[in-house]
Amino acid sequence: MCTTQEDIRYDFEEDSKDGKKTLKPNPNIDGGWAWMIVLSSFLVHILIMGSQMALGILNMEWLEEFSQSRGLTAWVSSLSMGITLIVGPFIGLFINTCGCRKTAIIGGILNALGWVLSAYASNVHYLFITFGVTAGVGSGMVYLPAVVMVGQYFQKRRALAQGLSTTGTGFGTFLMTVLLKYLCKEFGWRNAMFIQGAVSLNLCVCGALMRPIYSKKDANEKGVERNNSEDDHAKALFQSAKPLNSNGVLHEEPEKKEGPANDKVLVNVQVMDSRSQTRRGKNLYALCILKRVSQLTVTIKRGFGTWYSSYFGAASLFTNRVFVAFVFWALFAYSNFVIPFIHLPEIVKQYNLSALNDAFPLTSIIAIVHIFGKVILGILSDLPCISTWNVFLTANFTLVICILILPLMHTYISLAVVCALIGFSSGYFSLMPVVTEDLVGIKQLANAYGIIICANGISALLGPPFAGWIYDITKKYDFSFYICGLLYMVGIIFLFIQPCIQKKQSEDKLTENTIV
């Protein structure tokens, strides 16, 4: 994360004829290993987001097993989904310190541990800790690096790459739903969670594929540093062995003399030499440990300094007004995508459309079209004549209009059309990392996107209960869509006007400087 954008995108190549250095595009940008990163991110979305979308299967098993209220039991899956996103800013600290690969591997182990420990749950509160917190934090440690690495490896096809990788959520929803249904039916929910924990260890493989991208300049510097370290180590060994040779020379004369006394002296000298060698070996080993600890301390300080300055320093992300508007929008965005999944079954039942909905569920229409929406919006955003920002705002306006008019639809066909539009327009999720990178740059992507998904996590955690609370007061589902949609509209308008205000202020400052 400390590598500059120029170092990432290009390598310096020396011309053999005139000795000049020319810029050569890095072959792994927009090609080569970049597509392995997309595959890794795709699998991460299947294993994490797909599993979380399929938690309704386990939720029914937990209700039957523990005999708790629906509200209390639902908090298990809500905690897991919410914490996955809310821990984003703190995962940015791990990425700055350890890198994306190590962070993802540790997260994969933690996520699998959460699944396995949850298999031994004795009550719902136990699941809050093991599944909600442990598995949730582990998921967050894999999810954010998967998004950041795609942004690092792509420049011209960023939107398409993000769109392809995030389609794993849709595929994972279908795959994990079928898998969990089968495992719960054949082995019971406890063994199903244990097996799913083993499956989740594949997140470590996905993390191992997240190879850091280096330029030749960085590789050469690392090679020189490694050679210097090996030379120092060899010199240290030579110095530790040198006194032994001198001792051997000093005691050559007693070896020539015969007699038991001289033999005892020789034995004592050898014992002293072996003890001295052992002592020097221990000292050298201790010095190596101290060196490693010192390097680790410096790395942690540097990573923490970058992370702290991003949030609270002079170059804080919050000094960017457009980014602040982006965060404000994210606080209302995610819940508007989740609420239809929660209330649509009840709306269908209210309008006596259950038979048609059972044949082809409206939520399935949203999920299927959502996959195509991500890819198509990504392709459109990569076109040189179209702005990613405009595509992003258009998709948001389309989604909020659909949320507001959905309660007015009383037939299955009209509901299906609106749900298809919701699925397509919500494909803007694949553009969020691209828009974030355009606002703050590649160096700040991990920290900035961590804040964005944290706001999304708060929206996902509080949005559905808020919608349920509105229904408890009004006894109508319509108001849940209206109020949440209006709040979402406020966020979109704020996001729309803030760049215009900032552009106007920049033009005014430029005019004043020109007059002066």
Secondary structure in CASP SS format (residue, H / E / C, confidence):
PFRMAT SS
TARGET T0000
AUTHOR 0000-0000-0000
METHOD secondary structure of the structure
MODEL  1
M C 1.00
C C 1.00
T C 1.00
T C 1.00
Q H 1.00
E H 1.00
D H 1.00
I H 1.00
R H 1.00
Y E 1.00
D E 1.00
F E 1.00
E E 1.00
E E 1.00
D C 1.00
S C 1.00
K C 1.00
D C 1.00
G C 1.00
K C 1.00
K E 1.00
T E 1.00
L E 1.00
K E 1.00
P E 1.00
N C 1.00
P C 1.00
N C 1.00
I C 1.00
D C 1.00
G C 1.00
G C 1.00
W C 1.00
A H 1.00
W H 1.00
M H 1.00
I H 1.00
V H 1.00
L H 1.00
S H 1.00
S H 1.00
F H 1.00
L H 1.00
V H 1.00
H H 1.00
I H 1.00
L H 1.00
I H 1.00
M H 1.00
G H 1.00
S H 1.00
Q H 1.00
M H 1.00
A C 1.00
L H 1.00
G H 1.00
I H 1.00
L H 1.00
N H 1.00
M H 1.00
E H 1.00
W H 1.00
L H 1.00
E H 1.00
E H 1.00
F H 1.00
S C 1.00
Q C 1.00
S C 1.00
R H 1.00
G H 1.00
L H 1.00
T H 1.00
A H 1.00
W H 1.00
V H 1.00
S H 1.00
S H 1.00
L H 1.00
S H 1.00
M H 1.00
G H 1.00
I H 1.00
T H 1.00
L H 1.00
I H 1.00
V C 1.00
G H 1.00
P H 1.00
F H 1.00
I H 1.00
G H 1.00
L H 1.00
F H 1.00
I H 1.00
N H 1.00
T H 1.00
C H 1.00
G C 1.00
C H 1.00
R H 1.00
K H 1.00
T H 1.00
A H 1.00
I H 1.00
I H 1.00
G H 1.00
G H 1.00
I H 1.00
L H 1.00
N H 1.00
A H 1.00
L H 1.00
G H 1.00
W H 1.00
V H 1.00
L H 1.00
S H 1.00
A C 1.00
Y C 1.00
A C 1.00
S C 1.00
N C 1.00
V H 1.00
H H 1.00
Y H 1.00
L H 1.00
F H 1.00
I H 1.00
T H 1.00
F H 1.00
G H 1.00
V H 1.00
T H 1.00
A H 1.00
G H 1.00
V H 1.00
G H 1.00
S H 1.00
G H 1.00
M H 1.00
V H 1.00
Y H 1.00
L H 1.00
P H 1.00
A H 1.00
V H 1.00
V H 1.00
M H 1.00
V H 1.00
G H 1.00
Q H 1.00
Y H 1.00
F C 1.00
Q C 1.00
K C 1.00
R C 1.00
R H 1.00
A H 1.00
L H 1.00
A H 1.00
Q H 1.00
G H 1.00
L H 1.00
S H 1.00
T H 1.00
T C 1.00
G H 1.00
T H 1.00
G H 1.00
F H 1.00
G H 1.00
T H 1.00
F H 1.00
L H 1.00
M H 1.00
T H 1.00
V H 1.00
L H 1.00
L H 1.00
K H 1.00
Y H 1.00
L H 1.00
C H 1.00
K H 1.00
E H 1.00
F H 1.00
G C 1.00
W H 1.00
R H 1.00
N H 1.00
A H 1.00
M H 1.00
F H 1.00
I H 1.00
Q H 1.00
G H 1.00
A H 1.00
V H 1.00
S H 1.00
L C 1.00
N H 1.00
L H 1.00
C H 1.00
V H 1.00
C H 1.00
G H 1.00
A H 1.00
L C 1.00
M C 1.00
R C 1.00
P C 1.00
I C 1.00
Y C 1.00
S C 1.00
K H 1.00
K H 1.00
D H 1.00
A H 1.00
N H 1.00
E H 1.00
K H 1.00
G H 1.00
V H 1.00
E H 1.00
R H 1.00
N H 1.00
N H 1.00
S H 1.00
E H 1.00
D H 1.00
D H 1.00
H H 1.00
A H 1.00
K H 1.00
A H 1.00
L H 1.00
F H 1.00
Q H 1.00
S H 1.00
A H 1.00
K H 1.00
P H 1.00
L H 1.00
N H 1.00
S H 1.00
N H 1.00
G H 1.00
V H 1.00
L H 1.00
H C 1.00
E H 1.00
E H 1.00
P H 1.00
E H 1.00
K H 1.00
K C 1.00
E C 1.00
G C 1.00
P H 1.00
A H 1.00
N H 1.00
D H 1.00
K H 1.00
V H 1.00
L H 1.00
V H 1.00
N H 1.00
V H 1.00
Q H 1.00
V H 1.00
M H 1.00
D H 1.00
S H 1.00
R H 1.00
S H 1.00
Q H 1.00
T H 1.00
R H 1.00
R H 1.00
G H 1.00
K H 1.00
N H 1.00
L H 1.00
Y H 1.00
A H 1.00
L H 1.00
C H 1.00
I H 1.00
L H 1.00
K H 1.00
R H 1.00
V H 1.00
S H 1.00
Q H 1.00
L H 1.00
T H 1.00
V H 1.00
T H 1.00
I H 1.00
K H 1.00
R H 1.00
G H 1.00
F H 1.00
G H 1.00
T H 1.00
W H 1.00
Y H 1.00
S H 1.00
S H 1.00
Y H 1.00
F H 1.00
G C 1.00
A C 1.00
A C 1.00
S C 1.00
L H 1.00
F H 1.00
T H 1.00
N C 1.00
R H 1.00
V H 1.00
F H 1.00
V H 1.00
A H 1.00
F H 1.00
V H 1.00
F H 1.00
W H 1.00
A H 1.00
L H 1.00
F H 1.00
A H 1.00
Y H 1.00
S H 1.00
N H 1.00
F H 1.00
V H 1.00
I H 1.00
P H 1.00
F H 1.00
I H 1.00
H H 1.00
L H 1.00
P H 1.00
E H 1.00
I H 1.00
V H 1.00
K H 1.00
Q H 1.00
Y C 1.00
N C 1.00
L C 1.00
S H 1.00
A H 1.00
L H 1.00
N H 1.00
D H 1.00
A H 1.00
F C 1.00
P C 1.00
L H 1.00
T H 1.00
S H 1.00
I H 1.00
I H 1.00
A H 1.00
I H 1.00
V H 1.00
H H 1.00
I H 1.00
F H 1.00
G H 1.00
K H 1.00
V H 1.00
I H 1.00
L H 1.00
G H 1.00
I H 1.00
L H 1.00
S H 1.00
D H 1.00
L C 1.00
P C 1.00
C C 1.00
I C 1.00
S C 1.00
T H 1.00
W H 1.00
N H 1.00
V H 1.00
F H 1.00
L H 1.00
T H 1.00
A H 1.00
N H 1.00
F H 1.00
T H 1.00
L H 1.00
V H 1.00
I H 1.00
C H 1.00
I H 1.00
L H 1.00
I H 1.00
L H 1.00
P H 1.00
L H 1.00
M C 1.00
H C 1.00
T C 1.00
Y H 1.00
I H 1.00
S H 1.00
L H 1.00
A H 1.00
V H 1.00
V H 1.00
C H 1.00
A H 1.00
L H 1.00
I H 1.00
G H 1.00
F H 1.00
S H 1.00
S H 1.00
G H 1.00
Y H 1.00
F H 1.00
S H 1.00
L H 1.00
M H 1.00
P H 1.00
V H 1.00
V H 1.00
T H 1.00
E H 1.00
D H 1.00
L H 1.00
V H 1.00
G C 1.00
I C 1.00
K C 1.00
Q C 1.00
L H 1.00
A H 1.00
N H 1.00
A H 1.00
Y H 1.00
G H 1.00
I H 1.00
I H 1.00
I H 1.00
C H 1.00
A H 1.00
N H 1.00
G H 1.00
I H 1.00
S H 1.00
A H 1.00
L H 1.00
L H 1.00
G H 1.00
P H 1.00
P H 1.00
F H 1.00
A H 1.00
G H 1.00
W H 1.00
I H 1.00
Y H 1.00
D H 1.00
I H 1.00
T H 1.00
K C 1.00
K C 1.00
Y C 1.00
D H 1.00
F H 1.00
S H 1.00
F H 1.00
Y H 1.00
I H 1.00
C H 1.00
G H 1.00
L H 1.00
L H 1.00
Y H 1.00
M H 1.00
V H 1.00
G H 1.00
I H 1.00
I H 1.00
F H 1.00
L H 1.00
F H 1.00
I H 1.00
Q H 1.00
P H 1.00
C H 1.00
I H 1.00
Q H 1.00
K H 1.00
K H 1.00
Q H 1.00
S H 1.00
E H 1.00
D H 1.00
K H 1.00
L H 1.00
T H 1.00
E H 1.00
N H 1.00
T H 1.00
I H 1.00
V C 1.00
END
